[in-house]
Amino acid sequence: MRTRFLGLPLYLGMEKVRKILVHLTKENSVPRCARFVQSITGHFAGCQDDQTKVSCSLENNRFLLFGHENGKEGTEITLKRASFCPFKYLTSSEAATLPEDVLGRGVDVGVAVLLQSVNQKVLLTRRAANLRIFPNVWVPPGGHVELDERLIDAGLRELREETGLQLDPEEVSSQLLGLWESVYPPMLSRGPPQRHHIVTYMLLHTSLTHLQLQADLHPEPAEVSGCAWVDADLVRAIVSAVDGEDDALALPASLPQSVSVSEVSHDGRLSESVLPVSVLCNRAPAEGEDVERVSTGTKFALELWLKTLESQRQATDK
C-alpha cells in the first residue's frame, strides 16, 4: 500500500482511489485512512461509549475527523453510533473472515438532507423496495459525496436527483446537525458488515411551505417509493421508539393515527395515500427480515432537529 497526503493522490496498490473516504487523526497525528472494520466512534470515544464530540472537514477529497482536542473552539459536532453497531462487537477472528473486497472498501462518506419548510415540517423519503441496502426504510434524501463537491452541493444534488426539488445554495441556509456511523446490515445478528459509512446530516432551511415544495416533487422511482412531510409532534413519537430497546411504546392519544404519504409509482407518478403512524414508529428488528421503519440514524438526526426547534423557540421568547 502506498499512501500520500497533503492533497496528493492516495493509492491502494497502484489504483487511484476514486471516492471520498474517512480519514482519522488524534492529538495532531498524520491523518490515516480509516479501516473498514474500525469503529470510528470507538476510535474517539472508547470501546463502550456510543457518542462523542469531534471536529470534521472536507479537504482535498478526504473527509477528516479530528478528536475534539484538535478542533477549534465551537466547531465540535456530535458523532454517534447505534448501541448495537456491529463494529462495537465484531471480533478479530470474525473480521478476518470478511471478503477481501469488503475489507478494502474503507469507510465511505454520505450526506443526508433534512429539508425544513418555513412551517417547520421536514421531508422523509422511503427507499425503494428493490434497493440492496435498507429497502423500504424511511430516511431523508441523501447519498454519497462525489469528488470535488462541498457537502452543501452534494446534499442539494442528491435532493434534486431523488426528489426533483431544485434549490439554489443561495436560497437556503444550512447547518451541519451531526455525524452518524452507519453500518449495513445494522446488527451482527443479521449478517456480517457489508457497508460502512459516516453520514453527515445537514439541516436546510427554506422560505417555502411544505405545500409549495410538495408541488415541485418529482421523485426518482428507482430510489424513492414514497414521500412524507412530518412535523415536530410526529417526530417526537418517532424518536421515542428507540432501536435496540424493547419497552412498550405508548403513542400520545392526541397524535393522529395516520400520516399523509405521496406514493411513487414505477413511472414516477404520485398518488396520495395514508400510512399508520405506528409504521414510522417501528423498531429495527434484531433478526430476520427488516420492516418498514425510520432508520436509526434518521432518528438521531430528527432528535437533533427537535433541539434546534427548541433553541429557536427559546431565542424567540427572550
Buried (B, 14 or more C-beta within 10 A) or exposed (E): EEBEEEEEEBEBEEEEBEEBBBBBBBEEEEBBBBBBBBBBBBBBBEEEEBBBBBBBEBEBBBBBBBBBEBBEEEBBBBBBBBBBBBBBEBEEEBBEEBEEEBBEBBBBBBBBBBBBBEEBBBBBBBBBEEBEEBBBBBBBBBBBBBEEBEBBBBBBBBBBBBBBBEBEEEEBEBEBBBBBBBBBBBBBEBEBBBBBBBBBBBBBBBEBBBEEBBEEBBBBBEBBBBBBBBBBEBBBBBBBBBBBEEEEBEBEEEEEEEBBBBBBEEEEEBEEEEBEBEBBBBBBBBEEEBEBBBBBBBBBBBBBBEEBEEEEEEEEEE
